Amino acid sequence: MKKHLFLSIALLLAFVTITFAQTAVLSTEEVMNKAYAQAKKENKKVMVIFHASWCGWCKKMEASMNDPKLKKFFDDNYVVAALTVKESKGKENLENPGSLDFMNKHKGDKAGLPFWFITDASGKELADSQARPEGAGLDTYGNNVGCPASPAEVAYFAKVLKQTTPLKDSEIAMISERFAKNQE
């Protein structure tokens, strides 16, 4: 009898441990520390993208960046750090702890999703998804382009890519063409 009880408890503990391990979500700090370390090692920028499972535009952004014709452009220039925020009721366990505060710290509190920004390997912000009037700094709120789709959004995204990567104009044109399809 004791053997069966012990075996049952051991199986229950193993099940709980496996279940917890599969659902554990890294904290924002852990995600960002890994991204910065990889960016330093590989001499890349970090693109931080805030998303949620319910967000259709977030899925379009991911699909566009992972398009086989474009993926290498992003992989060669950025370490992408995806952070989950603003999940629907019942799915809050998918959120990276600290992600909403981190998003708000980077002026994403008034933006929709996806919201993204680009840093150097030490965390210095270089650009973000908020189109601002010419000359306005990153400390000013702008209009979130999210997943670029309209001609103005795609043009803004192309400008950011040109500022933060050594991509050729022809490569940025390919990216722009693909992102413009998100409007369809």
N, C-alpha and C positions, 0 to 999 in steps of 0.2 A: 504494500500500500504506500509506504514512504517512497519507494522507488518511482511509482507512478506519479505521485504528487511532485516529487523533485523534477521528474522529466517534464511534467506539464508546466511547471514554473519556468524551467530552463527554456522550453519552446516558446512560451509567452514572452519572456525577456528577449529572446533572439528575434522574434517577430517585431516587437516594439522597437528594438535597436535598428533593425533593417528598415522598418517603415520610417523612423525618424531620420535615418541617414539619407534616405531617398528624397525626403521633403525638406531637408535643411537648406535654407537659402543663405548665401553669403551676405554679410553686411556690406553696406556701401563702402565703408573703409577698406574692407578686404578686397573688394572688386577693384577699387581705385588703386590700392597699393600694388596689386598684381599688374594692372594696366600700366602704371607709371614705370614699374621695374622693367616690364617687357619693352616699353617704348624707349627707355634709356638704352637697353641692350641692343635693340634693333634700329636705333636712330629714326624713330617715327614720332608722329604726333598721336594724341589720344582723342578719339571722337567718342564722347559720352552721349548715349541716346536713352532718353527716358520713354518708356512705353508701358502698355498694359495689355492684357490678354483680350480685352473686349474692343480694342482700338483698331478699326479697319485701316486707317491711314498709317498706323504703325506697321501693320502687316505689309502694306504697299511699299513703305520705306525699306523694310527688310528685304522684300522680294526684289526691289530695284537694285539695292546694293549687292545682292547675291546673284544677280543675273550673271550667267557664265561669261558674257562678253565684258562685264564691268568689274567682277569680283576682284580680279588681280589689281586693278587700279586702287581700290580701297585697301586691300590687304597689304600692298607694297608701301602704302603711305600712312596708314593709321592702325592703331590698336583700337578696336571698337569695344567699348565698355557699355554693355546694355544694363540698364537699371529699371526694375519694375516699380511703378508707382500707381497710385489712384485706382487700385483694383476695385472691382464691384464687391458688394456685400457677399460675404461667404468665401471670397477668394483672397482676402487680405494676407493670407499666409504665403502668397506668391511674391509679395513685395520684399524688396531688399531693405532690411532695417536701416533707417537713416536716409533713405533715398529721397523722400519728400523734402526733408530739411535741406539736403544737398541741392536739390532742384531749385528750391526757393532761394538759397544762397546765391545761385547763379542767375537770378532774375527770371526764373521759370514759373514763379507763383501766379503770374497773370496769363501764362501761355497755356495752350491746349497741348494735346499729345499728337504726334511725337514732338518732343522738345529736345534739342541737341546743342552741344557746344564742343569746341575743339580747343585743346590745350597743348602746350609743349610737354616734354617728358617730365618736367618738374612741377606741372600743374598750373602754369601761368596761362590764363584764358587768352585765346587769340581771336576767336570768332564764335558766333552762335547763330541760332536759327531765327533771330529777331531782326528783321529788316528795319533799319532806322534811317532817319533823314541823314543826308550827306554830312559828315563831320561829327555826328553824335557818337559818343563813346559807348563802350560796353556797359557802363554804369547807368545808361539810359534805357528805359523800356522801349521796345519796338513792336512790330507786328510779327507774330510767329508764323514762319512759312511752313513749319512742320515738315511733312513730306512734300517736297516741291512738286508742283503739277502745272500751275498756270504759267504763262510766259514770264511774268514778273518774278514769281517764286523761283523758277528754274534759272533765270538770269542771276538772281541773288545767290543761289547755291553755286553756280558756276564761278561767280566772283570770289566766294569763300574758298572754293577748291583752288582757284588760281593763287590766292593769298597764302594758302597753307600747304601746298604741295608743289613739286616740280613737274606736275603733269603738263603735257603738251596741249596746245590749243585743240588739236584734233581729238585727243583723248577726252578733254572736257566737253567737246562737242558731242561725242558718243554718249557720255553720261547725261548730258542735257537732253539729247534726243530720247533716251530711255525714260528719264523722269517725266518728260512731257507727256508720255503715254499714260501716266497716272491720272490725267484729267479725263481720259476717255471713259 
